[in-house]
Amino acid sequence: MKFISAFSTLVAYVAVGALSMPSDSAAAECGALGVADWDLNSLPAGVDVKDLRKCKEHPLSLVSPNEVENSLEKRTCYDGPKSGGCSDGWCWKTCGSGGRWCWGAWNNGFGDWVKCKADTTCFGAFGTGGAACSQGSCKKCGCGC
């Protein structure tokens, strides 16, 4: 009986240790995108900690603007007729003034990047779906150009 108790304790310690080491798996999963570093004490109300974005940078940050036709990744100011939409599979929207725009992210801007196949997906995501301009310390986060 003592062996079973000791074995159960050992299994519990191993499980706790494995669960407390997400950085290695996150680093492997995110690769060149880097791992997001969130200050849990400074998150605004309404942000679900369980749904924070794992990878720091936007996936298109690894793509050269020359490789993607009409890519917004150049982060040039947008002077078009749309208030947002789907570009290369990712949602964006205009914000502020002067042609500034942002990439969309779920969880009020702190979650995964919003994927899309059409502009309508993005309008719904930003409208009532819980998406907002991306937040955090990534190079392409927030509203800008």
Secondary structure, DSSP 4 states (H G I P E B T S, - for coil): -HHHHHHHHHHHHHHHHHHT-HHHHHHHHHGGG-B----GGGPPTT--GGG--SBSS-GGGGS-TTTSTT-GGG-PPP-SS-SEEEETTEEEEE-SSTT-EEEEETGGGTSSBPB-SSHHHHHHHHHTSS-EE--SSSTT-SSB-
